[in-house]
Amino acid sequence: MKKWYQSKTMWLNIASGVAAAAGLVVAYLPLLEVAIPAKAYGITLFIVSILNVGLRKITDTSIE
């Protein structure tokens, strides 16, 4: 068994959570949309879902 912080899937999900939180910040602070376009969030979530599927396919070690 490996520790949770050694899991690529866990880190990918943490990163997607941070991206989602950034999306909320943009929603409440419209000035940030100049730096982070709204379309980027949909694309990011799509890519994250594809990466999650890929990581689950290659993962064979459970976490503690």
N, C-alpha and C positions, 0 to 999 in steps of 0.2 A: 504494500500500500504506500501511496505517496501522500505528502501533506497537501492541503488544499491550495497553497500558494505555488505548488509545483505544477498545477494543472493549467494547460493552455486554454482549455475551455472556460475555466473560472476567470482567467484574466481577460479573455475576449468578452465575457459577459459583464465584467466590471467596466471595461472600456465602453461597451455599448450603453451601460447605465450612465456613465459620465457624459456620453454624447447626448443621451436623452435629457439629462439635466441641463446641458448647455442649450438644448432646444427650448426648454422652459425659460431659461434666462433671456434668450433672444425674444421670446414671446412677450416678456414683460419689459424688456429694454430694447425697443426697436432700433436704436442707433447701432447695436451690434450686428444687425442684419447686413450691414454694408460689408463687414468682415467675414461673416458666416452666412452664406445664402441659404434660404429656407429649403430649397431643393436638395441641398447637400444632406439633409437629415433623412429624407426618404431613401436616397441612394445608399447612405451609410447603413441604415437598418436593413436594407436588402442584402448588402454585402455581408453584414454581420450574420444574418440568418444562413447564408450560403456557407460561410466559414464555420459556423456552429455545426452544421450538418457534416462538413468535412472532418472537423475535429472529432466528432462522435464516431465517425467511421474508422479513424485510425487509432483511437484511444482504446487501450486494452488493460489499463491499470486503474483500479478504483482509488478514491481518495479517502483520507481519514476524516 
